[in-house]
Amino acid sequence: MNMKKNIAILGSTGSIGTQTLAIVRDNPEKFSITGLAAGTMSELFSSQVEEFAPHNVSLSKGSVDLANYDFEIEMVDMDSIASDSDVDIIVIAIPGLAALKPTLTALHHNKTVALASKEVLVVAGDIIEPSIRFPFTKILPLDSEHSAIWQSLRGEVPLGNRLSKLILTASGGPFRGMQGSSIADVTPKQALNHPTWKMGSKVTIDSATLMNKAFEVIEAHWLFGIEYADIDVIVHPESVIHSMVEFVDGTLKAQLSLPDMRLPIQYALGHPNRLPRPSSFPLKEIHEMPTLTFEALDENTFPCFNIGLEAGKSKGTYPAVLNAADEEAVGLFLQGKVSFFGISDLIKETLDKHSSISKPSLEDILESDTWARNEIKQIQIRKH
């Protein structure tokens, strides 16, 4: 007997949230929506509630007029959705540190978490690590790169001494191949013009600076229990190979597909089974695929990558400061208040001023986040 999986989505109006709902729409016999959460009320959120009829809804700001709907529905906080006994899988797609508390709540209540919010593992890997046991049961990665590694490692458990290294692929962003002098004066509009993926503005800028790839290396370290020295990054502009695994015998395993975030999302939702391809997914024969090319990562032109990686390796509260400083610096760039390279300068200056706490508690992480945001403001005040 096929039982439906009950899905709750925190961040339903964002890119990951809307694509998750598209998969549910394509597979009504397999999934139902029990909870939806978003930042503020919008026409999109209202239409999602109307279409999927969740039992619970939540907004970070504002409220939902429950009288608008002709089915039973309750307004609750996000933690209530995360701990709802009816939920089988909770999709965490909230941007920023706001994703951390509901993730911890869901794990505490033994929920399966499909995780898209990078910040959770970046800032709190030490705290989350006990819930991560490959092959995954409680945390399922939604990033295309980590999903590719997950898929490539199926059948290779226990890993033991089989694994040589993980190889994450990167598109290179909109400024791939450009030198520092030609990037210095780029505008937010240029940086938001990603050549391959359609993402939110913060993630798109992180992709342009390559901070996003540093975050993904940190995530891979925690997800797969692999040392940083055994995680490589290579630029692959076609974004067809989403990541690779190298084994000790020299064998490489890779997961290939056209770039479409619905594939890793539905892989996690359907696990351990595979679902039919999404509606509107482009059909191509193998000979129609683009030529696959690879380049070394230009770490000198994109300093955010090494800055992020060093903060991850340093652990303690450095990753929390890294994440907060990056959010603030990217926000200033999008407002036209700092240059493209001003992002990395601000992040580095903030990290250099931080006194890290080893083995931080949740409170330490949250306090470090607040400290970093205030420090960025003070740096800006001093400069102006």
N, C-alpha and C positions, 0 to 999 in steps of 0.2 A: 504494500500500500504506500503510495507516494504522499508524504506529508509536506505541506507548505512550510517554508522557512519564514518566520516572522522577522522583518527587517525594521530597524529604526535608523534614521539618518540625522546626525548632528551636522548641520551645514548644508541643508537640502537645496538652497538656492544658488550655491556656488557651482563651479565647473564639475567637480567630482559628484556632488549631490545630484545635479540634474542628469548626469550620465548614469548614475546608479538607478535613478527612477526610470530612465529609458530602458534599462535592462529589465527592471520589474515589469514595466509595461509590455515588453516583448515576451515575458514568461509568467503570465498571470496564474498559471496552474502550479508554479513552483514557489512563488514568493507573494507575500502580502506585506503591507506597510502598517506598522503598529504605532510608530512615533516619528514626528518630524520636528526639527528645530532649526531656527534661522536667527539672524541678527536682529532684523526689524521687519515689521509687516510690509508686504509689497503685493502687487498684483500677482506676481509669480508664485509667492508662497501661498496666497489665497487659492490660486488655481490648483496647486499641488494638493492642498488639503481637500479641496472639492473632489479632485479626481481619485485620490488614493484612500480617502476616508480613514485616517489614522485615529486610534483611540486617544492619543495624547499629542499635544503640540506645545512648543515652547519658543519664546522669543527672548533674546538678551535685553532688548529694549521694547517698550510698548506692550500691547496686548492684542489678543485675537477676539473678535466679536463672535462668540460661539453661536449666537442666534442666527447667524448667516447660513448655518449648515443643518441639514435635515437628518443628521445621524448623531449618535451619542459621541461626545468628544469632551475632553477635559484639558484645561490650561494648567501646565505643571512646570517645574524647573527642569533643567537639563539632567541633573543628577537623578531625578525621578524616572526620566526616560531611560537613562543608562542602567538603572537597577530594576526596571520593569520585568516582572517574572514571565511575561508573555514573550519577551524579546529573545530571539535565537542569535541574531548577529546584529551588532551595532556598528554602523559605519561612522568613523570619526573623521570628519572633513572640515572641521572648524579651523580657520587660520589662527596662528599665534598660540600663545601660552594658554589661552582659554580652553584648548583641547585637553590639557593635562588632567585637570580634576575629574571631568566625566570619564576619561579613560581609566583612571585609577578606580573610580567608582564601579565601572563596568567590570573590570578585572576582579575587584573585591567580591562582586556578586556572580563570579564565574561565568560571565558572558564571553562569547567569542567576539573579538574586536577586529574589524577590518579597518586598518589604520592608513589614512592618507596624510594626516597632519605630521609633517616631519619634526616639528618642534618637540613632540612628546619624547621621542627617543634621543634627540639631540641634547635636550636639557636634562633629561631624567633617566638616562640609560641605566644608571646604577640602581635606581628605584624599581624600574620596570623589568630589569633583567630576570628576576626569579620567575616571571610569567612567560618568558621566552624559552621555549624548548623545541629546537628543530628535531623532527618535522613538526611544523607549527600546529598547535591546537587552540591556543587562546588569542594569539595575535597573528593576523593574516595581513601581509603587506600588499598595499594597493599601488605603490609606485611601480611603473613599468620595469625599471631596472631591477628592483628587488623581487618582483614577481618572476622576472626572467631567470634570476638565480635560483629561486625557489623551484621553478619548473625544471630547471636543468639538474637540480640535485635530487629530484624524485628517483627513487630506486637506488640511491647511493648511501642509504642509511644503514649502519652507522658510518659517519664520515671517517672517523679514526685517522689513519695516516694516508687516506686516499687523496685528499684535497691538497693542491699546490697553491692556487691563488684564485681570487675572484677578480674579474675584469669588468668594471662598470663602463658603459659607453656614454658618451656625451655628444650632443649635437654640435657643440661649439658656440651656440647662440648666434645672434645677429652680427657679431663683430669678429667672427672666426677669420683668421688670416690677416687681420688688420694689426698695425703696429700701435704702440702706446700713443704716439704723437697724433695719430689720426683719430684716436678714440676720445682723447681728452675733452673735446668740446661737443660730444654727441648729446642729443636732446632726449628727454624721456620718450617722446614719440618714436624716435629711432630705436631706442633700447627695448620698447614694447613690441617691436615688429619681429617676433620670433619666426624663424624660417620653417619650423616643423610643427610645433605643438601650440594649441590654443589653451592658455592658462590664465589665471588671475594675474593682476598687475604685479603684486609682490613677488610671486614665483617667477614671473617672466623676467623681472629685473635681476633676480637672483641667478637666473639662467644666463643672463647677459654678462654678469660679473664672475660667473662660475662658482659663486658661493653655494648655489644649489647643489653642485656636485660635491663640494666639501661636506654639506649636510648629509648627502646620500652615502658617502664613505663612512661617516659616523654611524648612520643608521645600520649599514651593512655590518659594521663591527659588532654592534649589539645584537642584531637579528640572527647572525650566523655564527657568532662566537669566534670570529676570525681576527687575528692581529692586524693592526694597521699596515705593517710591513708586507702583508700578503694580500693587500687590496690595491689593485691598479686602476687607473682611469685612462681611457683612450678616446680620442675624438673620432666619431663616426657620423658624419653630417647627414647621411640618408635616414638615420634612426630606424633602420629595419632590424638590425641586431640590437636587442634591448639590453643585453649583458651576456657575459660568458663565464664559464667555470673551467679552470685548467686543473687537471688531475696529475698525480705524481708520475704517471706513465707517459705524459705528454699529450694525452687526449684533451681536446677542447670540446665542451658542450655549449651550445648557444640556443637561445630562443629567438626566432625570427617572426616578424609579422609587420604589416603596414602599421604606421604609427596611429593608434586609436586607443584612447584610455579605456574604452568600454571593455577591451579584451582582458586586461589585468583585473578590472573590477569584477567582471562576471566570472573569471577564474576563481577569485576568492569567494564570491557568493555561492558558486556552484560546487566548490570543493567538497568531496574528492572527485566529483564528476565534472565533465566538460559540457557546456551548454552549446546549442547551435549558434552560429555566427550572428552578431547583432543585425537588426534590420538596417538597411542602407549601408552596410559594410561593403566597401568596394571589392569586387571580385577581380583577381588578377592571376594570370598564369605565371609560373616561376620565371619564364623568359621575359615577362613584362616588368619584372621587378627592376628597380634602379641598380646600376653598378655599385657595388659595396666598396667604399674606400675608408682608410684609416689614417689618422695623423696623431702625432704626439701632442700632448696637452701643453699649451704655451703658458707655463706658470709665471713667467716674467711679466707678460703683458696683462695678466689677470691675477693680481696679488691676493684677491679675496680667497682664492682656493687654498693657498698655503696658510693664510691667516686662520681660516676656518679649521683646517686640518690640524694645525698646531694646538688650537683651543680644544679640539676634541681629544687629542692625545693627552693633553694636560689634565683633563677630567676636572673633578671638583666642581666649583661653580663657574669655571671659565666658560663652559658651553652655554650656560644660562645667560651670561653677560654677552657672549657672542651673538646669540639669537636676538636678545633685546636690542643690542647696539645695531645689528643689521636691520631690524625692523625700523628703528628710528632713522637710520641713515638713508635707507631706501625711501622712506617717506619724505625726507628732506629733498632727495634728488627728484622725486616725482613732483614736488612743489617748486622745483627750480631754484632751491636755496643752496644746494651744493652741486659740485660737478660730478661726473661719473667716477673719477678717481677719488673724489672727496668721500665717497662711500667707504672705500677701504681705509683711507686715512683716519676717518672718524672711528671706525671699528677698532683699528690697531691702537689708537691713542687710548680708547676706553679700556681695552684689555690690559694695556701696559699699566694702567692706574689701579687695576683691581687686585685685591688681596683675596686669593681663593680660599674656600673652605673645602677640605677633603671630606669625602663621604657625606655630602650634604643631605639634610632632610628636605622635605617639601617646603617647609617654611624658609629654609636657607635659599632654596632655588627662587622662590617668589621674591624674597628680599633682594637677592642679587639682580633679579630682573628689574625691580623698581630702581635700584641703585644705578644700573647701567643707563636706564632711560633718563634719569635726572642728570647723570654725568654728561650725556650727549648734549642736553640743554645747556649745561654750564659751559661746556667747550664752545658751543655756538655763541653764547653770550660773550665769552672772553675774546673770541675772534672778531666780534662786531662791536 
